[in-house]
Amino acid sequence: MSMTRAQFLSTLGMGAASLAFPKSLMAITRPVPVYPVNGKRLEGLLGEEFTFTTKENRTATLVLDRFSKQYSTGRNDQFSLEFSISRGATLAEGAYQVEAKTLSPFSMYIVPIGRNEKGQMRYRADFNLLVG
């Protein structure tokens, strides 16, 4: 079988790429940092206050009103949290730095979902965490 120079260089390039593939695969599969909270810990904080800090360092206190377990397998922990905020106060949809008494600070993305019967704005955060 005869091969042109272009075919040879192309084959050589593909061979070199395949040798590099395992290294790139290892870069993708390195350990993922563990999220500092899980559903079980957060469910235990129903009724507790959480402090949400904006990028501008303003804070707002929200109360965890509801924990909803969603579909989960042995490999993931899927749940939703619902919070309420004092009447008249609001937060925009987005990511916030969050603190609670018994938890290390962590980031949470919240979405406004409407008002409760007391007129307080409500927010939801959805989680789908890998169990490690």
N, C-alpha and C positions, 0 to 999 in steps of 0.2 A: 504494500500500500504506500503510495507516495503522498507526501504532505507538503503543502506550501509553507513558506515562512510565516505568513499571517495565521494560518491554522495552528502551527506549532506554538507561536507566541500566545495565541488565545487559549490553547489547552494548558500551557504552562501557567498562565494567569489564573485559570480556574483551579488548577492544582494547588497553587499557592494560597488561593482564597480558602480552599477546603482545609488546608493545614491550619489556617488562622481561625477557622470556625469554632473549634473546641474552646479556645481562649475567650472568644466573644460570648460563647454560650455560658461559660463560667462567670463572666461579668454580669450576665443577666440573672443567674441563679444564686447570687450571693445572699446571705441572710437578710431578711427584711426587718427593720426595727419593730419591736413590739409596741403596739399602742398602749398607753399607760392605763387605759380603762377597759372594762368589758361589760357585757350586759348584766351579769350577776351583781357586780359592784354598783353599777348605776341604778339598778332596780331597788337596791337597798337604800338609796338616797331619795326615794319618793317623799315629797313634802319639804325637802331641804332647799336652801338658797344656793344659787350659783352666781358668781360674779363674772360678767362678760365684759371684756376690755376691748375697745375699738382701736384701730390703728393710730388714732389721735390721742390715745390714753384716756379716753372718757370711759367711765364704768356704768354698768346698769346691773341691777339685781333681778334675777328671774328665779321663779320657783318651779321645781320639777313636779308637774302635776300628773303625768301619765307615762307609763312604760309599757310598750307593746312588743311582745316577742313576735318576730316574723319567721318566715321559713328559715330553718338552719339545719346544717348537717354537722357531722363530727369535725368538719374542716373549716366551718365558718360560724360566726355569731352575728345574726342579723336581727336588728331591733330598731324601734323608733322611740324617741323621747319627745314629750310635749311639755312646753314651759309656758308660764304666764308672767306678765310684767305688770308693775303697778299701773293703775289707771292713769291715762294721759301720757305715759312714757312709751316710746317706740324705738325699735332698732330696724335698720335696713337688712334685707336679705344679704347674707355674706358670712365670711369666716371671722371668728373671734377667738381671742385667747380666753380660756375659761378656767376658773378656779372654784373649788368647793373645799369644805373643811378637811375631808379625809383623802383628797386626791391631789396628785401632783398636777401642776398646770398643763393644759393640753389645748389643742385647737379643735374648734367645732364649727361646722357650717349650719346655719339655721335659716329657715324659710318661714315668713309670716303665713299663718293659716286662718286668720280671722279673729273675732272677739268672742269671749265667753259671755255667760249670762250676767256677769258683773261689769261688763264693758271693758275688761282688760284684754289687751292684745295678746294673742297666743302664737307660739312658734313651734316648729317641728324640726328635729334633726334625725336623719336616717343614717344607720350604721350597717356596714357589712364587713366585719373584721375577720381576718384569717386567724384561726386558732392555732397557736404554736406550742 
